[in-house]
Amino acid sequence: MKTTCDMETRVLEAAAAGRPSDDVLDHVASCAPCQDALAVAAWMRHLADTSGEDMRLPEAGVLLWRAELLRKADARRRAERPLAWARAASVAVALGGSAVLIASYGARIVSVAGAATPLALGAVAAAALAVLAAGATALSTR
């Protein structure tokens, strides 16, 4: 199968001029590369004719307003970034401090827990869970 044709340039020039001659049309009827070239040329001409009609740029005021919104949102994100790091660091310090306290006073906690009532143990467990939940919430929010 042929992919190029010597007459392709002549066919495209005739198509651009308006009405191709009969000998060019006869050739195009029997030549697949020229048929493809003619179809692409017609499509490109259609695209060139219609591409500018429905495209309108927004007004300058709208563009400036959008740019200002984006600038403010970016400034807010940059300002909040250190706060998020500080929040995460404070939660990490609180959880680490809790772990150190439990590790250093673990034996006392176990001896007190043995003498404590189930209600007191439940209160301590609830407080520990509340500290963990507060830490997880602080890390997940921005």
The 8 nearest C-alpha neighbors of each residue, nearest first, counted from 0:
[[1, 2, 31, 3, 32, 30, 4, 29],
 [0, 2, 3, 32, 4, 31, 30, 33],
 [3, 1, 32, 0, 4, 31, 33, 30],
 [4, 2, 32, 1, 5, 7, 33, 31],
 [3, 5, 6, 7, 32, 33, 2, 1],
 [4, 6, 7, 3, 8, 9, 33, 10],
 [7, 5, 9, 4, 8, 10, 33, 26],
 [6, 8, 10, 4, 33, 9, 5, 11],
 [9, 7, 11, 10, 6, 12, 5, 4],
 [8, 10, 12, 6, 7, 11, 13, 23],
 [11, 9, 7, 13, 8, 12, 14, 6],
 [12, 10, 14, 8, 13, 9, 15, 7],
 [13, 11, 15, 9, 14, 10, 8, 16],
 [12, 14, 19, 16, 10, 11, 15, 9],
 [13, 15, 11, 17, 12, 16, 19, 10],
 [16, 14, 12, 17, 13, 11, 18, 40],
 [17, 15, 13, 14, 12, 18, 19, 11],
 [16, 18, 14, 15, 19, 13, 12, 20],
 [17, 19, 14, 16, 20, 13, 15, 21],
 [20, 18, 13, 14, 23, 17, 24, 21],
 [21, 19, 23, 22, 24, 18, 13, 25],
 [20, 22, 24, 23, 25, 19, 26, 18],
 [21, 23, 25, 24, 20, 26, 19, 27],
 [24, 22, 26, 20, 21, 25, 19, 27],
 [23, 25, 21, 27, 26, 22, 28, 20],
 [26, 24, 22, 28, 23, 27, 21, 29],
 [25, 27, 23, 24, 28, 29, 30, 22],
 [28, 26, 24, 30, 29, 25, 33, 34],
 [29, 27, 25, 26, 30, 24, 34, 31],
 [28, 30, 27, 26, 31, 25, 34, 33],
 [31, 29, 27, 33, 32, 28, 26, 34],
 [30, 32, 34, 33, 35, 29, 27, 1],
 [33, 31, 35, 34, 3, 2, 30, 36],
 [34, 32, 36, 35, 7, 31, 30, 27],
 [35, 33, 31, 37, 32, 36, 27, 38],
 [36, 34, 38, 32, 33, 37, 39, 31],
 [35, 37, 33, 39, 38, 34, 40, 32],
 [36, 38, 40, 34, 35, 39, 33, 41],
 [39, 37, 35, 41, 40, 36, 34, 42],
 [40, 38, 42, 36, 41, 37, 43, 35],
 [39, 41, 37, 43, 42, 38, 36, 44],
 [42, 40, 44, 38, 39, 43, 37, 45],
 [41, 43, 39, 45, 44, 40, 46, 38],
 [42, 44, 46, 40, 45, 41, 39, 47],
 [43, 45, 41, 47, 46, 42, 40, 48],
 [46, 44, 42, 48, 43, 47, 41, 49],
 [47, 45, 43, 49, 44, 48, 50, 42],
 [46, 48, 44, 45, 50, 49, 43, 51],
 [47, 49, 45, 46, 50, 44, 51, 52],
 [50, 48, 46, 47, 52, 51, 45, 53],
 [49, 51, 47, 46, 52, 48, 53, 54],
 [52, 50, 54, 49, 53, 48, 47, 55],
 [53, 51, 49, 54, 50, 55, 48, 47],
 [52, 54, 51, 55, 50, 49, 56, 48],
 [55, 53, 51, 52, 56, 50, 49, 57],
 [56, 54, 53, 57, 52, 51, 58, 50],
 [55, 57, 58, 54, 59, 62, 53, 61],
 [58, 56, 61, 55, 59, 62, 60, 54],
 [57, 59, 61, 60, 56, 62, 63, 55],
 [58, 60, 62, 61, 63, 57, 64, 56],
 [61, 59, 63, 62, 58, 64, 57, 65],
 [60, 62, 64, 58, 59, 63, 65, 57],
 [63, 61, 59, 65, 60, 64, 66, 58],
 [62, 64, 66, 60, 61, 65, 67, 59],
 [63, 65, 61, 67, 66, 62, 60, 68],
 [66, 64, 68, 62, 67, 63, 61, 69],
 [65, 67, 63, 69, 64, 68, 70, 62],
 [66, 68, 70, 64, 65, 69, 63, 71],
 [69, 67, 65, 71, 70, 66, 72, 64],
 [68, 70, 72, 66, 67, 71, 73, 65],
 [69, 71, 67, 73, 68, 72, 66, 74],
 [72, 70, 74, 68, 73, 69, 75, 67],
 [73, 71, 75, 69, 74, 70, 68, 76],
 [72, 74, 76, 70, 71, 75, 69, 77],
 [73, 75, 71, 77, 72, 76, 78, 70],
 [76, 74, 78, 72, 73, 77, 79, 71],
 [77, 75, 73, 79, 78, 74, 80, 72],
 [78, 76, 74, 80, 75, 79, 73, 81],
 [77, 79, 75, 76, 80, 74, 81, 82],
 [80, 78, 82, 76, 77, 81, 75, 83],
 [79, 81, 83, 77, 82, 78, 76, 84],
 [82, 80, 84, 83, 79, 85, 78, 77],
 [83, 81, 85, 79, 84, 80, 86, 78],
 [82, 84, 86, 80, 81, 85, 141, 87],
 [85, 83, 81, 87, 82, 86, 88, 80],
 [84, 86, 82, 88, 83, 87, 89, 81],
 [87, 85, 83, 89, 84, 88, 82, 90],
 [86, 88, 84, 90, 85, 89, 138, 91],
 [87, 89, 85, 91, 90, 86, 84, 92],
 [90, 88, 92, 86, 91, 87, 85, 93],
 [89, 91, 93, 87, 134, 92, 88, 94],
 [90, 92, 88, 94, 89, 93, 95, 87],
 [93, 91, 95, 89, 90, 94, 96, 88],
 [94, 92, 90, 96, 91, 95, 89, 97],
 [93, 95, 97, 91, 96, 92, 90, 98],
 [96, 94, 92, 98, 97, 93, 91, 99],
 [97, 95, 99, 93, 98, 94, 92, 100],
 [96, 98, 94, 100, 95, 99, 93, 101],
 [97, 99, 95, 101, 96, 100, 102, 94],
 [100, 98, 96, 102, 97, 101, 103, 95],
 [101, 99, 97, 103, 102, 98, 104, 96],
 [100, 102, 105, 98, 104, 99, 103, 97],
 [101, 103, 99, 105, 100, 104, 98, 106],
 [104, 102, 100, 101, 105, 99, 106, 98],
 [105, 103, 101, 107, 106, 102, 100, 108],
 [104, 106, 101, 108, 102, 107, 103, 109],
 [105, 107, 109, 108, 104, 110, 103, 102],
 [108, 106, 110, 104, 109, 105, 111, 112],
 [107, 109, 105, 111, 106, 110, 112, 104],
 [108, 110, 112, 106, 107, 111, 113, 105],
 [111, 109, 107, 113, 112, 108, 106, 114],
 [112, 110, 108, 114, 113, 109, 115, 107],
 [113, 111, 115, 109, 110, 114, 108, 120],
 [112, 114, 110, 111, 115, 109, 116, 108],
 [113, 115, 111, 112, 116, 110, 109, 117],
 [116, 114, 112, 113, 111, 119, 117, 120],
 [115, 117, 118, 119, 120, 114, 112, 113],
 [116, 118, 120, 119, 121, 115, 122, 112],
 [119, 117, 121, 116, 120, 122, 115, 123],
 [120, 118, 122, 121, 116, 117, 115, 123],
 [119, 121, 117, 123, 122, 118, 124, 116],
 [122, 120, 124, 118, 119, 123, 125, 117],
 [121, 123, 119, 125, 120, 124, 126, 118],
 [124, 122, 126, 120, 125, 121, 127, 119],
 [123, 125, 121, 127, 126, 122, 120, 128],
 [124, 126, 122, 128, 127, 123, 121, 129],
 [127, 125, 129, 123, 124, 128, 122, 130],
 [128, 126, 124, 130, 129, 125, 123, 131],
 [127, 129, 131, 125, 130, 126, 132, 124],
 [128, 130, 126, 132, 127, 131, 133, 125],
 [129, 131, 133, 127, 128, 132, 134, 126],
 [130, 132, 128, 134, 129, 133, 135, 127],
 [133, 131, 129, 135, 134, 130, 128, 136],
 [134, 132, 136, 130, 131, 135, 129, 137],
 [133, 135, 131, 137, 90, 132, 136, 130],
 [136, 134, 132, 138, 137, 133, 139, 131],
 [137, 135, 133, 139, 138, 134, 132, 140],
 [136, 138, 134, 135, 140, 139, 133, 86],
 [139, 137, 135, 136, 87, 140, 134, 86],
 [138, 140, 136, 137, 135, 141, 134, 87],
 [141, 139, 137, 138, 136, 83, 135, 86],
 [140, 83, 139, 138, 79, 137, 82, 80]]
